[in-house]
Amino acid sequence: MNLPFPYANLAAGFLVLLVGFVFHWLGQLISLCNWDLAVRIGIAEKDIPPEYKDYEMGMAAADVILGWIYGLAGLGLLWGAPWGFRLAWFPGVVFTYHGLSFWFWTRNQIRSGHQLHSRSLRIGWCLANLVTGFLALLVAWWGGAALP
């Protein structure tokens, strides 16, 4: 099996589980089920405008509906299973999209006068998503090339 570097599937699997399953799926599940708890533990914004909260709840619902796939893909990559490499396309594309969309979404919030995220959180969350997404795509591409 070709990989971009040794044990790339393990690195990608760990990141997909951490960023995707824990932060996206579990974090969004908490936000969707109990917004006040999410605010208290710091995964949701306290003074969010109502129109932004509607968007955040929609994103939380989408992440909860689809996020279980991140857990399967991450485990499949850790195990080196062929289906894990195939499933890695999904978090790869979604996290790349999410990193870019979060960057522009927060830029638009800042331009409209709503500074809801710190600069370091904005940069860190975008990078976490982009790195995880790119690595998952590389592993899916290179690892999947050797699959039957």
C-alpha positions as CSV (number, residue, x, y, z in Angstrom):
1,M,0.0,0.0,0.0
2,N,1.3,3.4,-1.0
3,L,1.1,6.1,1.7
4,P,2.4,9.7,1.6
5,F,4.6,8.8,4.6
6,P,5.0,5.8,7.0
7,Y,2.0,5.3,9.3
8,A,0.1,8.2,7.5
9,N,-3.1,6.1,8.0
10,L,-2.6,6.1,11.8
11,A,-2.0,9.9,11.9
12,A,-5.0,10.5,9.6
13,G,-7.2,8.1,11.6
14,F,-6.2,9.7,14.9
15,L,-7.0,13.2,13.6
16,V,-10.3,12.2,12.0
17,L,-11.3,10.6,15.3
18,L,-10.2,13.7,17.4
19,V,-11.3,16.5,15.1
20,G,-14.2,14.8,13.5
21,F,-15.8,12.4,15.9
22,V,-14.9,14.1,19.2
23,F,-15.0,17.8,18.3
24,H,-17.5,17.8,15.4
25,W,-19.8,15.0,16.3
26,L,-19.8,14.9,20.1
27,G,-19.4,18.7,20.4
28,Q,-22.3,19.3,18.0
29,L,-24.4,16.7,19.7
30,I,-24.0,18.6,23.0
31,S,-24.8,21.9,21.3
32,L,-27.9,20.4,19.7
33,C,-29.2,18.7,22.8
34,N,-28.3,21.4,25.4
35,W,-27.2,24.8,24.1
36,D,-26.8,26.2,27.7
37,L,-24.4,23.3,28.6
38,A,-22.5,23.9,25.4
39,V,-22.1,27.6,26.3
40,R,-21.0,26.7,29.8
41,I,-18.3,24.3,28.7
42,G,-17.1,26.8,26.0
43,I,-18.1,25.0,22.7
44,A,-20.9,27.5,21.9
45,E,-20.9,31.3,21.9
46,K,-22.7,32.9,24.7
47,D,-24.0,36.1,23.2
48,I,-24.7,34.9,19.7
49,P,-27.2,36.9,17.6
50,P,-30.4,34.9,16.9
51,E,-29.8,34.7,13.1
52,Y,-26.3,33.2,13.8
53,K,-27.8,30.7,16.3
54,D,-30.2,29.4,13.7
55,Y,-27.2,28.8,11.4
56,E,-25.2,27.2,14.2
57,M,-28.1,24.9,15.1
58,G,-28.4,23.9,11.5
59,M,-24.7,23.1,11.3
60,A,-25.0,21.1,14.5
61,A,-27.8,19.0,13.1
62,A,-25.9,18.3,9.9
63,D,-22.7,17.3,11.9
64,V,-24.7,15.1,14.2
65,I,-26.5,13.4,11.3
66,L,-23.3,12.7,9.4
67,G,-20.6,12.7,12.0
68,W,-20.8,9.1,13.0
69,I,-19.1,8.4,9.6
70,Y,-16.0,10.2,10.9
71,G,-15.8,7.6,13.7
72,L,-16.0,4.7,11.3
73,A,-13.5,6.3,8.9
74,G,-11.1,7.0,11.7
75,L,-11.3,3.5,13.1
76,G,-10.9,2.0,9.6
77,L,-7.8,4.1,9.0
78,L,-6.3,3.0,12.4
79,W,-7.0,-0.6,11.6
80,G,-5.6,-0.2,8.0
81,A,-8.9,-1.6,6.6
82,P,-9.6,-1.1,2.9
83,W,-13.0,0.4,3.7
84,G,-11.4,2.9,6.0
85,F,-9.4,4.3,3.1
86,R,-12.6,4.6,1.1
87,L,-14.5,6.2,3.9
88,A,-11.6,8.7,4.4
89,W,-12.8,10.6,1.4
90,F,-15.8,11.8,3.3
91,P,-14.1,13.5,6.2
92,G,-11.3,14.7,3.9
93,V,-13.7,16.6,1.8
94,V,-16.0,17.8,4.6
95,F,-13.1,19.0,6.9
96,T,-11.4,20.8,4.0
97,Y,-14.7,22.5,3.2
98,H,-15.3,23.2,6.9
99,G,-11.9,24.8,7.5
100,L,-12.4,27.1,4.5
101,S,-16.1,27.9,5.2
102,F,-15.3,28.7,8.9
103,W,-12.6,31.1,7.9
104,F,-14.9,33.0,5.6
105,W,-17.9,32.8,7.9
106,T,-16.0,34.3,10.8
107,R,-14.5,36.9,8.4
108,N,-18.0,38.0,7.5
109,Q,-19.0,38.0,11.2
110,I,-16.1,40.3,11.9
111,R,-17.0,42.6,9.0
112,S,-20.5,42.9,10.3
113,G,-19.3,43.9,13.8
114,H,-19.7,40.5,15.6
115,Q,-16.4,39.3,17.0
116,L,-17.6,35.9,18.4
117,H,-14.3,34.0,18.1
118,S,-10.8,34.9,19.2
119,R,-8.2,35.2,16.5
120,S,-6.2,32.2,17.8
121,L,-9.4,30.1,17.9
122,R,-10.2,31.1,14.4
123,I,-6.8,30.2,13.1
124,G,-6.4,27.1,15.1
125,W,-9.9,25.6,14.2
126,C,-9.3,26.4,10.5
127,L,-5.9,24.8,10.6
128,A,-7.1,21.7,12.5
129,N,-9.8,21.1,9.9
130,L,-7.6,21.8,6.9
131,V,-4.7,19.6,8.1
132,T,-7.1,16.8,9.0
133,G,-9.0,17.2,5.7
134,F,-5.8,17.3,3.5
135,L,-4.2,14.4,5.3
136,A,-7.4,12.3,5.0
137,L,-7.6,13.1,1.3
138,L,-3.9,12.2,0.8
139,V,-4.3,8.9,2.6
140,A,-7.6,8.1,0.8
141,W,-5.9,8.9,-2.6
142,W,-2.6,7.1,-2.0
143,G,-3.8,4.3,0.2
144,G,-6.9,3.7,-2.0
145,A,-4.8,3.5,-5.2
146,A,-3.4,0.1,-4.1
147,L,-6.9,-1.3,-3.2
148,P,-8.6,-3.9,-5.5
